[in-house]
Amino acid sequence: MKKICVVTGSRADYGLLYWTMKEIQKHKKMQLQIVATGTHFSPEFGLTYKAILKDGFKIDEKFECVLSADTPSAITKSFAMASIGFSNAFEKLKPSAIMVLGDRYEALAAATSALIHRIPIIHLHGGEKTEGVIDEAIRHSITKMSHLHFVAADEYKKRVIQLGENPQNVFNVGALGVENIAKLPLLSKSDLQKKLNILKGNKNILITYHPDTLSLNTKQNFIKILKALPKVKNTHFIFTKANSDTDGRIINKLIDDFVGTHSTISTSFVSMGQLNYLSALKHVDLVLGNSSSGILEAPSLHTPTVNIGLRQSGRACDPSIIHCQYSEKEILKSISRALSPAFILKTNKTTSLYGSGNCSKKIVKIISTIELSKLLTKSFRDIKPKEKL
């Protein structure tokens, strides 16, 4: 039996990993192990480990590592605690390989611990660019530690190979978020409204904004967005709160203050849950902010996106996405354009760059055919002159 240890540190990565975990769980020659940490055990972020248990999974190892602060010092200490926690978990579980997704510091801690424990690393969603955040460097660092790569687009496959990885171990399977959309029975508009009572305006905008962690102006930048919103008439704003990145609590406090003084036009959630969030993403008129969901998932649902700032800079984007900077005038202009009949028509014709789903079956099938222990020794592969990637 191949023991595949899936690492999850937040509501976001768990939602993306769900179907792959299901495929591993039902494979006759694989054993699913789950290590949960990060914000899953934080009351402030909704105690989202409960969703893992509710979905019928067993959490094999769990530990807390998030300090109740989001300063660089606190996050560095959280990283150190995570490294210790993963080391203990891997020593106990002795997995055949670990699986990590993306670019969070918890994933980096897991990869670092696994590397030292001589455990092969399976990395999902590598090769992407997000130039406005430290996640950019973390993601590429995990790529260099990893042995098997499942990416979301050909552009990202080329970049992983450019980083010196063996092309035989790099596979474009599409985006996991697109698979969620294809497989989850999303709520109808009326059912979503009955459940959450959020579609209250003639227009409804879903706002998910996380810190640009390379910027020192998080508060000022988000205030510019908030100042623009009341000028968008007959519209209800649905906020999902920021993650535990540096300065995330600043954003969440500003959201609380805004909703407190604009309760008739806004609602906020600590965590909507995957089904509710994707259903909202489908039924709102626009996604606003800087979340990867506006880039990866929204186009598959034919929902326009206004992406603000540099957090997602460098990602491959569909034509249904409008990019703008932190200018009240530019934000309002971008919202107006995104809600225009011409742009909505364009969005409805969008075909996602990130595939049509079924990633998990591809991932598990490939893992089942590979002798994982032989992946541990890696050679840096130099790109030959004039070689086509």
Residue pairs with C-beta under 8 A, 6 or more apart in sequence:
1 29
1 30
1 31
1 96
2 29
2 30
2 31
2 96
2 97
2 367
2 368
2 372
3 30
3 31
3 33
3 93
3 94
3 95
3 96
3 97
4 24
4 30
4 31
4 32
4 33
4 95
4 96
4 97
4 98
4 99
4 122
4 367
5 33
5 34
5 35
5 60
5 89
5 90
5 93
5 95
5 97
5 98
5 99
5 119
6 17
6 20
6 21
6 24
6 32
6 33
6 34
6 35
6 98
6 99
7 35
7 37
7 86
7 98
7 99
7 100
7 101
7 106
7 107
7 110
8 14
8 17
8 34
8 35
8 36
8 37
8 38
8 40
8 52
9 36
9 37
9 38
9 39
9 40
9 82
9 104
9 106
9 107
10 38
10 39
10 40
10 45
10 48
10 104
10 106
10 243
10 244
11 39
11 40
11 45
11 46
11 48
11 51
11 271
11 273
11 274
12 243
13 101
13 102
13 104
13 107
14 36
14 40
14 48
14 51
14 52
14 274
15 177
15 180
15 274
15 277
16 101
16 124
16 125
16 176
16 177
16 180
17 99
17 101
17 124
17 176
18 55
18 180
18 274
19 176
19 179
19 180
19 183
19 359
19 360
20 99
20 124
20 176
20 359
20 360
20 363
20 364
21 32
21 34
21 57
22 360
23 360
23 361
23 363
23 364
24 30
24 32
24 364
25 32
25 57
27 364
27 368
29 368
30 364
30 367
30 368
32 57
33 60
33 61
33 93
33 95
34 52
34 57
34 58
34 59
34 60
34 61
35 59
35 60
35 61
35 62
35 86
35 89
35 93
35 98
35 110
36 49
36 52
36 59
36 61
36 62
37 62
37 63
37 64
37 65
37 82
37 85
37 86
37 106
38 65
38 66
38 82
38 104
38 106
38 244
39 45
39 46
39 48
39 66
39 243
39 244
40 47
40 48
40 49
40 52
40 62
41 47
41 49
41 62
41 64
41 66
42 64
42 66
42 244
44 68
44 270
45 66
45 241
45 243
45 244
45 270
45 271
46 270
46 271
48 271
49 59
49 62
51 273
51 274
52 59
53 59
60 89
60 93
61 88
61 89
61 92
61 93
63 81
63 85
63 88
63 89
64 81
65 78
65 79
65 81
65 82
65 85
65 106
65 109
66 78
66 244
67 74
67 75
67 77
67 78
67 81
68 74
69 249
70 244
70 245
70 246
70 247
70 248
70 249
70 250
71 246
72 246
75 105
75 244
75 245
75 246
78 105
78 244
79 105
79 106
79 108
79 109
82 105
82 106
82 109
82 110
83 109
83 112
83 113
85 109
86 109
86 110
86 113
86 114
87 113
87 116
87 117
90 98
90 113
90 114
90 117
90 119
91 117
95 119
96 119
96 120
96 372
96 373
97 119
97 120
97 121
97 122
97 147
97 148
97 367
97 372
98 110
98 111
98 114
98 119
98 120
98 121
98 122
99 122
99 123
99 124
100 107
100 110
100 111
100 121
100 122
100 123
100 124
100 142
100 146
101 107
101 123
101 124
101 125
101 176
102 124
102 125
102 135
102 139
103 125
103 128
103 130
103 135
103 136
103 138
103 139
103 142
104 135
104 138
105 138
107 138
107 142
108 138
108 141
108 142
111 121
111 123
111 141
111 142
111 145
111 146
112 145
114 120
114 121
114 145
115 121
115 145
118 376
120 147
120 148
120 372
120 373
120 375
120 376
121 142
121 145
121 146
121 147
121 148
122 146
122 147
122 148
122 149
122 150
122 367
123 142
123 143
123 146
123 148
123 149
123 150
124 150
124 176
124 363
125 139
125 150
125 151
125 152
125 156
125 175
125 176
126 139
126 140
126 142
126 143
126 146
126 149
126 150
126 151
126 156
126 160
127 139
127 143
127 149
127 151
127 155
127 156
127 157
127 158
127 159
127 160
127 163
128 139
128 151
128 152
128 156
128 159
128 314
128 315
129 136
129 159
129 313
129 314
129 315
130 136
130 139
130 292
130 311
130 312
130 313
130 314
130 315
131 310
131 313
131 314
132 212
132 213
132 214
132 215
132 290
132 309
132 310
132 311
132 312
132 313
133 210
133 211
133 212
133 213
133 214
133 245
133 310
133 311
134 213
134 214
135 213
136 314
140 163
143 149
143 160
143 163
143 165
144 163
144 164
146 165
147 169
147 372
147 375
147 376
147 378
148 169
148 366
148 367
148 370
148 372
148 375
149 157
149 160
149 165
149 169
149 170
149 171
150 171
150 173
150 359
150 362
150 363
150 366
151 157
151 160
151 170
151 171
151 172
151 173
152 172
152 173
152 174
152 175
152 176
152 296
152 354
152 355
153 172
153 174
153 175
153 316
153 353
153 354
153 355
154 172
155 316
156 172
156 316
157 170
157 171
157 172
157 389
158 389
160 170
161 167
161 170
161 381
161 383
161 389
162 383
162 389
164 380
164 381
164 382
165 378
165 381
166 378
166 379
166 381
167 381
169 375
171 362
171 363
171 366
173 355
173 359
173 362
173 363
174 354
174 355
174 356
174 357
174 358
174 359
175 296
175 297
175 352
175 354
175 355
175 359
176 359
176 360
177 292
177 293
177 296
177 297
177 300
177 354
178 296
178 297
178 300
178 352
178 354
178 355
178 356
178 357
178 359
179 357
179 358
179 359
179 360
180 274
180 278
180 297
181 278
181 282
181 297
181 300
181 301
181 357
182 300
182 356
182 357
182 358
183 357
184 274
184 275
184 278
186 275
186 278
186 279
186 282
187 195
187 275
187 276
187 279
189 199
189 283
191 279
192 198
192 199
192 276
192 279
192 280
192 283
193 199
195 276
196 272
196 276
196 280
197 267
198 204
198 236
198 238
198 267
198 280
199 236
199 283
199 284
200 236
200 265
200 267
201 234
201 235
201 236
201 265
202 234
202 235
203 232
203 234
203 235
203 236
203 285
203 286
203 339
204 235
204 236
204 237
204 238
204 283
204 284
204 285
204 286
205 232
205 235
205 236
205 237
205 238
205 284
205 285
205 286
205 287
205 288
205 335
206 238
206 240
206 280
206 281
206 284
206 286
206 287
206 288
207 225
207 237
207 238
207 239
207 240
207 287
207 288
207 289
208 239
208 240
208 287
208 289
208 290
208 291
208 293
208 294
209 222
209 225
209 242
209 251
209 288
209 289
209 290
209 291
209 308
210 242
210 243
210 245
210 248
210 251
210 289
210 290
210 291
210 311
211 218
211 242
211 245
211 246
211 247
211 248
211 250
211 251
211 311
212 218
212 221
212 290
212 309
212 310
212 311
213 245
213 246
213 247
214 310
215 221
215 309
215 310
217 326
218 246
218 247
218 250
218 251
219 247
219 250
219 254
220 326
221 309
221 326
222 250
222 251
222 254
223 254
224 326
224 327
224 328
224 331
225 288
225 289
225 308
225 326
225 331
226 254
226 258
227 328
228 328
228 331
228 332
228 335
229 235
229 237
229 258
229 262
229 265
229 266
230 262
230 265
231 332
232 332
232 335
235 265
236 265
236 266
236 267
237 262
237 265
237 266
237 267
238 266
238 267
238 268
238 269
238 280
238 284
239 255
239 258
239 259
239 266
239 267
239 268
239 269
240 268
240 269
240 271
240 272
240 277
241 251
241 252
241 255
241 268
241 269
241 270
241 271
242 248
242 249
242 251
242 252
242 255
255 268
256 268
258 266
259 266
259 267
259 268
272 280
277 293
278 297
278 301
281 287
281 293
281 297
281 298
281 301
281 303
282 301
282 303
284 303
285 303
285 304
285 339
286 303
286 304
286 305
286 306
286 335
286 338
286 339
287 293
287 294
287 298
287 303
287 304
287 305
287 306
288 294
288 305
288 306
288 308
288 335
289 306
289 307
289 308
290 307
290 308
290 309
290 311
290 312
292 312
292 315
294 305
294 306
294 307
294 312
294 321
295 305
295 307
295 312
295 315
295 317
295 318
295 321
296 354
298 304
298 305
298 320
298 321
299 305
299 318
299 320
299 321
299 347
299 350
299 352
299 353
299 354
300 352
300 354
302 320
302 347
302 348
302 350
303 320
303 347
304 320
304 321
304 322
304 338
304 339
304 343
304 344
304 347
305 320
305 321
305 322
305 338
306 321
306 322
306 324
306 331
306 334
306 335
306 338
307 317
307 321
307 322
307 323
307 324
308 323
308 324
308 325
308 326
308 331
309 325
309 326
316 353
317 323
317 353
318 350
318 351
318 352
318 353
319 346
319 347
319 350
320 343
320 346
320 347
320 350
322 334
322 337
322 338
322 343
324 330
324 331
324 333
324 334
337 343
383 389
